[in-house]
Amino acid sequence: MRTKIVATVGPASCDREKLAQLADAGVSVFRLNFSHGDPDFFREVVSNIREIEKECGRPLTIMQDLPGPKIRIGILPEGRIELHRGDKLTLGRERREKEDLPFIPFDHPRILSALVPGDTLVLADGGLRFCIEEKVEDERFIMVAQEGGAISSRKGLALPGKSLALPAITDQDREKLALGMELGVDAVAISFVQTVEDVHQIKALLHSYGRDDIPVVAKLERQNAAVENLDAIVAATDIVMVARGDLGVECPMPELPALQKHIIHTCNRAGKPVIVATQMLLSMVNTPVPTRAEVTDVANAVLDGADCVMLSDETAAGNYPIEAVRYMRKITDEAENYMLATRKLEPPRDEGDTSRFLAYTACLLAKTEDACAIVAHSVTGGAARMLAECRPSQTIYALTSNSMVEHALNFVWGVQPYCIPVNDSSISHLRRVQNFIATSNKFPMGKDVVITAGEYAPGEMRRRTNLVKIYHK
């Protein structure tokens, strides 16, 4: 279970039995999409996950996914409009008594004021494109269909390539976040991130709850965020999600694979976990096996350096949620085997980065000595993340006394986190790790284990990783 699997909970997977089966199949992170569901639904799901977590003996992370400023059209009185290429429609706030053209209600003043002839609008997750032909009056436009298809009520709308000053955190998000804090979620994902200020805003809200320890997942769904502001966003956030649904609408579709690789590479260089999401095994909503293209897509995400791969409709609303997770686990296992057989262990770019060089040294030592595992004492999780950057073939066991760190490390490739109680603060980190190895059945007798830990150095007020050792069991 090196590559972590994120599964979205929905009608197809919300009962206790299904959640337990998903965990058993290999899910490490459960995504709760707060765009759908009421408080009672989330309370029951969270309660069930926490009970299953205790039973299975490993951390199960709960990620709250806030809706964000999703832009949608209004309610169509007809319910559905069938279109052909070249058909004209009217877009505006209010329908007139007599409309010459089919009318699309849209009540978003910021966007209406920003539209100009020549702009492209995309509806239905990229299924339909329209070109603004004419502005007939304030907040009223004629647009032309670029493809045939059907429009239904409340479909999402996007404006590829157009930067809009929309807040990433809405009033609705604040209400949903309050519920998430009440439920005790382990991570918070924010949608439609555009600038680093969006990340700072959600972190300030978490601080107001006294929850600075909750990691923030920045979902990259806007092209400007994924390209122009990427480095700053990656530096500010804790985890990144390549949300290919809306991102694939925002940018030209042929550019999406290269953009995904660029985002993953940037996150890998910065040591930030990265999730690849959307339509990874979409055919498994209705069929028990994926397509060959989907299998290749998941494998390539792993080979590119993704820490996590995510299932959405496959587990939330599909007919084969458990089978989808099992298939994803098989695919990631095979991709990892290939990667570990072909990838060379590379030293850090900056050899003056002591912490990263120690992590590299530990992985090099584990490889040279054919160690069975690497065990790190990681107070904040940083040491475990640096080890994971090296992508060693050995499992990384991360010991921490902080339950929030334990759950956050479920997003990191190759790391199996364990929360161990600190009954005696005088016991050194090294001794704590050695006790764990000596009493655990995870490490065979007669095998070497590489240890990283932090000991107090003269003049230092805190422990940091400054020790690498071989432990022979």
Backbone torsions as a table, in degrees:
resi	resn	phi	psi	omega
1	MET	NA	56.1	179.6
2	ARG	-76.8	-54.2	175.2
3	THR	-78.0	126.5	-175.1
4	LYS	-85.1	143.3	179.5
5	ILE	-106.0	128.0	174.8
6	VAL	-105.3	127.8	-179.2
7	ALA	-121.4	131.8	177.1
8	THR	-82.4	132.6	-180.0
9	VAL	-92.6	132.9	178.6
10	GLY	-154.0	-163.7	-177.5
11	PRO	-54.9	-31.4	-177.2
12	ALA	-80.6	-8.3	-171.2
13	SER	-143.1	13.5	-170.4
14	CYS	-87.8	-14.9	-179.6
15	ASP	-78.0	160.9	-171.7
16	ARG	-60.7	-40.7	-178.0
17	GLU	-63.6	-44.3	-179.9
18	LYS	-66.0	-40.4	178.8
19	LEU	-61.7	-41.7	178.1
20	ALA	-63.9	-39.4	178.9
21	GLN	-67.6	-37.3	177.2
22	LEU	-63.9	-43.3	178.1
23	ALA	-62.8	-42.3	179.9
24	ASP	-65.5	-31.7	-179.8
25	ALA	-76.4	-14.7	175.7
26	GLY	128.6	9.6	178.9
27	VAL	-73.7	131.7	175.6
28	SER	-104.6	-30.9	-176.7
29	VAL	-127.7	129.0	175.1
30	PHE	-102.8	122.0	179.1
31	ARG	-93.3	126.5	174.5
32	LEU	-106.8	111.8	-177.8
33	ASN	-84.1	105.3	-175.9
34	PHE	-79.8	8.8	169.1
35	SER	-76.1	-18.5	-177.8
36	HIS	-134.1	146.0	176.2
37	GLY	102.4	149.8	179.2
38	ASP	-104.1	170.5	-177.1
39	PRO	-55.6	-38.7	-179.6
40	ASP	-63.6	-38.7	177.4
41	PHE	-59.5	-48.4	-177.3
42	PHE	-68.2	-37.2	178.8
43	ARG	-60.7	-43.8	-179.2
44	GLU	-66.8	-42.2	-179.6
45	VAL	-63.3	-46.0	-179.5
46	VAL	-62.2	-43.4	178.9
47	SER	-60.3	-42.7	179.7
48	ASN	-65.6	-41.4	-179.4
49	ILE	-64.2	-41.3	-179.9
50	ARG	-65.1	-36.9	177.0
51	GLU	-67.3	-42.6	179.1
52	ILE	-64.4	-38.2	178.7
53	GLU	-57.7	-44.5	179.0
54	LYS	-65.0	-38.8	-177.4
55	GLU	-70.6	-38.8	-174.8
56	CYS	-85.1	-12.6	173.8
57	GLY	74.7	20.8	174.9
58	ARG	-142.8	154.3	-177.5
59	PRO	-68.0	138.1	172.1
60	LEU	-119.5	120.4	-172.6
61	THR	-92.8	136.5	178.8
62	ILE	-108.6	118.4	179.4
63	MET	-106.9	120.1	174.2
64	GLN	-85.5	124.6	179.6
65	ASP	-107.8	108.3	-178.2
66	LEU	-76.5	147.8	-175.4
67	PRO	-64.2	-41.2	-176.3
68	GLY	72.7	-174.4	-176.1
69	PRO	-83.6	60.5	177.9
70	LYS	-64.8	126.4	-176.8
71	ILE	-95.5	125.8	-177.4
72	ARG	-133.3	151.3	171.3
73	ILE	-76.5	171.7	-178.2
74	GLY	-86.8	-161.5	-178.5
75	ILE	-85.4	126.4	176.5
76	LEU	-85.8	121.9	178.0
77	PRO	-57.2	-33.8	179.0
78	GLU	-75.1	-15.1	-176.5
79	GLY	82.4	-35.7	-175.3
80	ARG	-159.6	138.5	177.9
81	ILE	-123.4	123.0	176.4
82	GLU	-87.8	134.3	-175.0
83	LEU	-126.6	154.1	170.3
84	HIS	-121.3	157.3	178.1
85	ARG	-56.1	131.0	179.4
86	GLY	94.0	-9.8	177.5
87	ASP	-64.8	146.0	178.8
88	LYS	-106.5	146.1	178.8
89	LEU	-138.0	161.4	174.4
90	THR	-106.6	133.1	176.2
91	LEU	-114.2	128.7	179.8
92	GLY	-174.8	-177.6	-175.3
93	ARG	-82.2	-40.0	-173.7
94	GLU	-128.7	138.0	176.7
95	ARG	-80.8	138.1	174.8
96	ARG	-86.8	164.2	-179.6
97	GLU	-60.5	-42.1	177.7
98	LYS	-120.9	113.2	178.6
99	GLU	-106.8	129.1	178.4
100	ASP	-74.6	-26.6	-176.8
101	LEU	-124.7	158.8	172.6
102	PRO	-54.0	139.9	-172.9
103	PHE	-111.7	132.8	176.4
104	ILE	-110.5	109.8	179.4
105	PRO	-73.0	131.9	-179.7
106	PHE	-150.2	116.1	-173.5
107	ASP	-118.7	73.9	179.0
108	HIS	-136.4	91.8	-170.6
109	PRO	-57.4	-37.0	-178.6
110	ARG	-63.1	-40.3	-178.3
111	ILE	-76.2	-42.5	179.3
112	LEU	-60.0	-36.4	-179.8
113	SER	-74.3	-19.9	-177.6
114	ALA	-93.3	-14.4	-176.7
115	LEU	-71.5	141.2	175.2
116	VAL	-138.9	155.8	176.4
117	PRO	-54.5	136.8	-177.6
118	GLY	102.3	-17.6	177.8
119	ASP	-66.8	149.8	176.5
120	THR	-105.2	132.4	173.0
121	LEU	-112.3	142.9	179.6
122	VAL	-125.0	131.3	179.0
123	LEU	-119.8	161.6	172.6
124	ALA	57.6	49.1	176.6
125	ASP	54.6	39.4	175.9
126	GLY	92.3	-0.6	-177.4
127	GLY	-72.5	-25.9	-178.2
128	LEU	-135.8	133.1	177.9
129	ARG	-119.1	144.9	179.7
130	PHE	-134.6	148.4	176.2
131	CYS	-113.4	130.1	176.2
132	ILE	-70.3	116.4	-177.5
133	GLU	-92.2	-38.6	-172.0
134	GLU	-156.5	141.6	170.6
135	LYS	-98.0	110.7	-173.9
136	VAL	-85.6	-26.7	174.5
137	GLU	-170.1	178.6	-179.4
138	ASP	-55.2	129.5	175.6
139	GLU	58.4	33.5	178.2
140	ARG	-147.5	126.6	-172.2
141	PHE	-136.8	151.2	168.8
142	ILE	-99.9	129.1	177.7
143	MET	-127.7	156.2	-174.6
144	VAL	-118.1	131.7	179.5
145	ALA	-71.8	131.6	178.3
146	GLN	-91.9	-17.0	175.6
147	GLU	-141.4	163.5	173.0
148	GLY	-85.2	159.0	179.2
149	GLY	159.7	-161.7	-178.1
150	ALA	-130.8	140.8	174.6
151	ILE	-109.7	135.9	173.1
152	SER	-124.9	171.4	-174.5
153	SER	-63.3	149.5	171.3
154	ARG	62.5	25.5	176.8
155	LYS	-74.6	146.9	178.7
156	GLY	-69.2	145.5	-179.1
157	LEU	-124.4	138.8	178.5
158	ALA	-135.3	155.3	177.4
159	LEU	-123.3	88.6	-175.9
160	PRO	-56.3	133.1	174.9
161	GLY	77.8	-0.7	-178.3
162	LYS	-106.8	121.7	-179.4
163	SER	-84.3	124.9	-178.6
164	LEU	-121.3	136.0	-178.7
165	ALA	-82.4	72.9	179.3
166	LEU	-106.2	136.8	179.9
167	PRO	-69.5	136.8	177.6
168	ALA	-74.3	-26.8	-179.6
169	ILE	-110.7	112.9	-178.9
170	THR	-97.1	171.5	175.6
171	ASP	-60.0	-37.4	177.4
172	GLN	-63.3	-38.9	178.1
173	ASP	-62.1	-39.3	179.3
174	ARG	-62.7	-40.1	177.3
175	GLU	-65.3	-43.8	-179.5
176	LYS	-66.1	-37.3	179.8
177	LEU	-64.2	-38.8	177.7
178	ALA	-59.4	-40.0	177.4
179	LEU	-66.9	-41.5	178.6
180	GLY	-60.2	-40.2	178.2
181	MET	-65.8	-38.5	177.2
182	GLU	-62.8	-38.8	-177.2
183	LEU	-80.0	-17.3	179.4
184	GLY	79.8	46.1	178.6
185	VAL	-67.4	160.5	-175.5
186	ASP	-99.5	-16.8	179.8
187	ALA	-156.4	154.2	-179.9
188	VAL	-127.5	125.6	177.6
189	ALA	-103.4	133.5	177.9
190	ILE	-111.0	138.0	-173.6
191	SER	-95.4	152.1	173.6
192	PHE	56.6	43.3	176.2
193	VAL	-63.8	133.9	178.6
194	GLN	-118.3	-37.0	-177.6
195	THR	-136.6	170.1	179.1
196	VAL	-65.3	-25.4	179.1
197	GLU	-63.1	-30.1	177.8
198	ASP	-62.7	-40.3	178.3
199	VAL	-67.8	-43.4	179.2
200	HIS	-60.7	-36.5	-178.0
201	GLN	-64.7	-45.6	-179.6
202	ILE	-69.5	-33.6	177.8
203	LYS	-67.3	-35.3	176.7
204	ALA	-65.7	-38.7	177.2
205	LEU	-64.7	-43.2	177.8
206	LEU	-63.0	-37.9	177.6
207	HIS	-62.0	-37.1	179.8
208	SER	-64.5	-23.4	175.9
209	TYR	-90.9	0.4	-175.9
210	GLY	71.4	27.8	-174.7
211	ARG	-121.3	52.8	176.7
212	ASP	-66.0	-14.6	-177.3
213	ASP	-82.3	-6.3	-178.9
214	ILE	-83.1	122.2	179.4
215	PRO	-70.7	145.4	179.3
216	VAL	-102.9	131.3	176.2
217	VAL	-103.9	115.4	178.4
218	ALA	-91.0	114.9	179.1
219	LYS	-86.9	120.5	-179.6
220	LEU	-92.2	104.5	-178.1
221	GLU	-125.5	-4.6	178.9
222	ARG	-112.1	138.1	-176.0
223	GLN	-64.3	-37.8	-179.0
224	ASN	-65.3	-34.3	177.9
225	ALA	-68.8	-39.2	-176.1
226	ALA	-76.0	-16.1	-176.5
227	VAL	-119.9	-64.9	-172.1
228	GLU	-71.5	-40.2	-172.8
229	ASN	-108.3	14.7	-170.5
230	LEU	-61.3	-50.3	-174.8
231	ASP	-59.7	-43.6	-178.7
232	ALA	-66.9	-39.8	179.7
233	ILE	-66.5	-44.9	179.6
234	VAL	-60.9	-40.4	179.9
235	ALA	-65.2	-34.6	-174.1
236	ALA	-85.1	-30.7	-174.4
237	THR	-91.1	174.2	179.6
238	ASP	-98.4	-34.2	-176.3
239	ILE	-143.6	149.2	179.4
240	VAL	-121.1	141.5	173.1
241	MET	-118.2	126.4	172.3
242	VAL	-84.9	94.8	-175.4
243	ALA	-89.8	89.0	-166.7
244	ARG	-72.8	-13.5	179.8
245	GLY	-62.8	-67.5	179.5
246	ASP	-72.2	-32.0	178.2
247	LEU	-63.3	-36.1	178.1
248	GLY	-70.6	-17.8	174.2
249	VAL	-84.6	-39.2	-175.8
250	GLU	-68.4	-38.3	-177.4
251	CYS	-110.6	157.6	175.8
252	PRO	-56.0	132.9	-174.0
253	MET	-54.0	-41.3	-179.8
254	PRO	-63.0	-19.4	-179.5
255	GLU	-84.8	-12.6	-172.5
256	LEU	-62.2	-45.0	-179.8
257	PRO	-58.2	-44.5	179.6
258	ALA	-66.5	-36.5	178.8
259	LEU	-65.6	-40.5	176.8
260	GLN	-60.0	-46.8	179.3
261	LYS	-61.2	-40.4	-179.3
262	HIS	-63.8	-42.7	179.6
263	ILE	-65.2	-45.9	179.8
264	ILE	-60.2	-45.5	-178.6
265	HIS	-61.6	-41.7	179.3
266	THR	-63.1	-42.2	178.7
267	CYS	-66.3	-41.9	178.9
268	ASN	-60.2	-43.7	-179.9
269	ARG	-64.6	-33.0	-179.1
270	ALA	-87.7	-6.9	-178.9
271	GLY	72.7	29.8	179.6
272	LYS	-108.8	130.7	177.9
273	PRO	-59.4	145.1	-178.2
274	VAL	-133.9	134.5	-179.9
275	ILE	-107.7	135.1	171.5
276	VAL	-105.9	128.4	-171.2
277	ALA	-136.4	160.8	170.6
278	THR	93.2	118.5	171.4
279	GLN	58.9	31.4	-177.7
280	MET	-70.0	-40.2	176.0
281	LEU	-132.5	46.0	-169.7
282	LEU	-58.6	-33.5	-178.8
283	SER	-62.8	-21.1	-179.2
284	MET	-77.2	0.8	167.6
285	VAL	-61.1	-36.2	-174.9
286	ASN	-121.3	-10.0	-179.1
287	THR	-129.2	151.9	-175.6
288	PRO	-79.7	-5.6	177.8
289	VAL	-132.6	149.4	178.8
290	PRO	-82.5	171.1	174.0
291	THR	-81.6	163.2	177.5
292	ARG	-63.4	-35.7	178.4
293	ALA	-64.6	-38.9	179.3
294	GLU	-67.0	-42.3	177.9
295	VAL	-58.6	-44.6	179.5
296	THR	-65.4	-38.0	179.7
297	ASP	-61.6	-47.6	179.7
298	VAL	-63.3	-45.7	-179.5
299	ALA	-61.2	-42.4	-178.8
300	ASN	-66.6	-32.8	176.1
301	ALA	-62.0	-41.6	177.5
302	VAL	-64.9	-46.7	-178.8
303	LEU	-65.0	-29.4	177.7
304	ASP	-72.5	-22.0	178.8
305	GLY	118.4	15.1	178.7
306	ALA	-65.8	140.6	174.0
307	ASP	-83.6	-35.3	-176.4
308	CYS	-134.5	149.8	169.3
309	VAL	-123.0	142.4	-169.5
310	MET	-120.4	141.9	173.3
311	LEU	-108.5	136.9	-178.8
312	SER	-113.7	-95.1	179.0
313	ASP	-59.7	-28.7	-177.1
314	GLU	-55.7	-41.2	179.9
315	THR	-102.3	-23.6	-177.1
316	ALA	-78.6	-39.6	-173.1
317	ALA	-135.9	1.6	-175.0
318	GLY	-80.0	168.8	179.6
319	ASN	-84.6	-12.7	-174.7
320	TYR	-134.9	58.1	-175.8
321	PRO	-63.8	-41.8	-178.3
322	ILE	-69.4	-43.9	179.9
323	GLU	-61.2	-35.9	180.0
324	ALA	-63.9	-42.5	178.7
325	VAL	-66.1	-43.1	180.0
326	ARG	-61.9	-41.6	179.3
327	TYR	-66.0	-41.0	179.3
328	MET	-62.6	-38.9	178.3
329	ARG	-63.5	-42.6	178.6
330	LYS	-61.9	-41.9	-179.0
331	ILE	-65.2	-46.4	-178.4
332	THR	-65.7	-36.7	177.8
333	ASP	-60.5	-45.3	-179.4
334	GLU	-66.3	-41.3	179.5
335	ALA	-64.3	-40.1	178.1
336	GLU	-63.4	-41.4	179.1
337	ASN	-59.1	-43.0	179.0
338	TYR	-66.7	-44.4	-178.6
339	MET	-61.7	-44.2	-177.6
340	LEU	-69.2	-27.4	179.4
341	ALA	-79.0	-21.8	-173.2
342	THR	-115.1	-18.0	-175.1
343	ARG	-85.4	137.9	177.6
344	LYS	-96.2	141.9	176.9
345	LEU	-73.0	118.3	-175.7
346	GLU	-106.5	137.5	175.6
347	PRO	-68.8	159.5	179.4
348	PRO	-63.0	150.7	-178.5
349	ARG	-60.6	-40.1	179.8
350	ASP	-106.3	103.4	-178.1
351	GLU	-69.8	-9.6	175.3
352	GLY	-82.8	-6.4	176.0
353	ASP	-80.8	91.9	-170.9
354	THR	-58.4	-44.8	-176.5
355	SER	-62.6	-44.2	180.0
356	ARG	-70.0	-33.8	179.1
357	PHE	-69.5	-34.4	175.3
358	LEU	-65.4	-40.7	177.7
359	ALA	-62.7	-43.6	178.1
360	TYR	-61.8	-42.8	179.6
361	THR	-61.0	-41.7	179.0
362	ALA	-62.3	-42.2	-179.4
363	CYS	-69.6	-37.9	177.5
364	LEU	-65.2	-40.8	178.1
365	LEU	-64.5	-42.3	178.9
366	ALA	-62.3	-38.3	178.8
367	LYS	-69.3	-45.6	-177.3
368	THR	-64.5	-40.6	-177.0
369	GLU	-91.1	2.8	-178.0
370	ASP	52.5	46.4	-180.0
371	ALA	-67.6	152.7	-178.4
372	CYS	-84.9	-16.1	-178.3
373	ALA	-167.8	166.1	170.4
374	ILE	-120.5	130.7	179.1
375	VAL	-120.2	125.9	-178.4
376	ALA	-120.7	135.6	168.0
377	HIS	-89.8	118.2	-169.9
378	SER	-133.6	99.7	-177.0
379	VAL	-64.5	-45.3	-177.3
380	THR	-102.1	-10.4	-175.3
381	GLY	95.4	-10.1	-176.5
382	GLY	-62.6	-41.5	-179.2
383	ALA	-63.4	-40.6	179.3
384	ALA	-66.1	-39.8	179.3
385	ARG	-64.6	-38.8	179.6
386	MET	-67.5	-37.5	175.1
387	LEU	-62.7	-42.0	-178.9
388	ALA	-64.7	-30.5	177.9
389	GLU	-57.2	-31.1	-178.3
390	CYS	-78.7	-12.4	-179.0
391	ARG	50.9	58.4	178.1
392	PRO	-71.8	159.1	177.6
393	SER	-76.4	-20.8	179.4
394	GLN	-80.4	148.5	172.3
395	THR	-67.5	139.4	176.8
396	ILE	-100.5	114.9	175.1
397	TYR	-96.0	120.0	-177.7
398	ALA	-108.2	118.8	179.8
399	LEU	-101.1	130.1	178.7
400	THR	-146.1	154.1	176.7
401	SER	-96.4	1.4	-176.4
402	ASN	-107.4	117.1	-178.4
403	SER	-63.0	-34.4	179.2
404	MET	-66.7	-38.9	176.3
405	VAL	-64.6	-41.2	178.1
406	GLU	-56.2	-47.2	-178.6
407	HIS	-71.3	-33.9	178.8
408	ALA	-66.9	-32.4	-179.2
409	LEU	-71.5	-7.9	174.2
410	ASN	-68.1	-11.5	176.5
411	PHE	-89.4	-5.2	-169.9
412	VAL	-102.9	131.3	-178.4
413	TRP	-57.0	133.3	169.4
414	GLY	76.6	0.5	-174.6
415	VAL	-102.8	129.9	170.6
416	GLN	-109.7	105.6	-176.0
417	PRO	-85.1	147.3	177.2
418	TYR	-136.8	131.0	175.4
419	CYS	-94.5	117.7	-178.8
420	ILE	-115.4	134.3	-178.3
421	PRO	-69.5	147.3	176.5
422	VAL	-106.8	91.7	-179.2
423	ASN	-82.6	-24.3	-178.2
424	ASP	-137.3	107.0	-175.6
425	SER	-69.4	-13.2	-179.8
426	SER	-78.2	-16.0	179.5
427	ILE	-72.4	131.1	-177.3
428	SER	-70.9	157.9	175.8
429	HIS	-59.4	-41.1	-179.2
430	LEU	-60.9	-45.9	-179.6
431	ARG	-65.1	-36.3	179.3
432	ARG	-63.1	-41.2	178.2
433	VAL	-66.6	-43.3	-179.2
434	GLN	-63.9	-38.5	176.9
435	ASN	-63.2	-39.4	178.9
436	PHE	-62.1	-45.4	-179.0
437	ILE	-66.0	-43.1	-175.7
438	ALA	-65.2	-32.7	-174.8
439	THR	-99.4	-4.6	-176.5
440	SER	-96.7	145.4	176.4
441	ASN	-89.7	8.7	179.7
442	LYS	-78.5	-14.5	-174.3
443	PHE	-120.1	114.8	-176.8
444	PRO	-64.4	148.0	174.6
445	MET	-63.5	142.8	178.3
446	GLY	84.6	2.0	-179.6
447	LYS	-106.4	155.4	176.8
448	ASP	-89.7	145.4	173.8
449	VAL	-128.7	132.5	177.0
450	VAL	-91.2	132.6	-177.2
451	ILE	-113.5	137.3	165.0
452	THR	-122.4	139.2	-178.4
453	ALA	-157.1	172.4	178.4
454	GLY	-119.8	131.9	175.7
455	GLU	-122.4	151.3	178.4
456	TYR	-62.2	129.5	173.9
457	ALA	-102.2	154.9	-178.5
458	PRO	-54.4	128.7	177.5
459	GLY	84.8	-5.3	-178.7
460	GLU	-93.1	144.0	179.9
461	MET	-97.7	-9.9	179.6
462	ARG	-138.4	158.7	177.5
463	ARG	-87.2	139.4	171.1
464	ARG	-138.5	161.9	-177.4
465	THR	-63.1	115.1	-179.6
466	ASN	-142.8	18.5	-174.9
467	LEU	-143.0	133.7	173.2
468	VAL	-128.2	131.2	-173.9
469	LYS	-145.4	148.7	171.5
470	ILE	-96.5	127.4	177.7
471	TYR	-112.4	123.0	178.2
472	HIS	-100.4	119.9	-176.6
473	LYS	-89.0	NA	NA
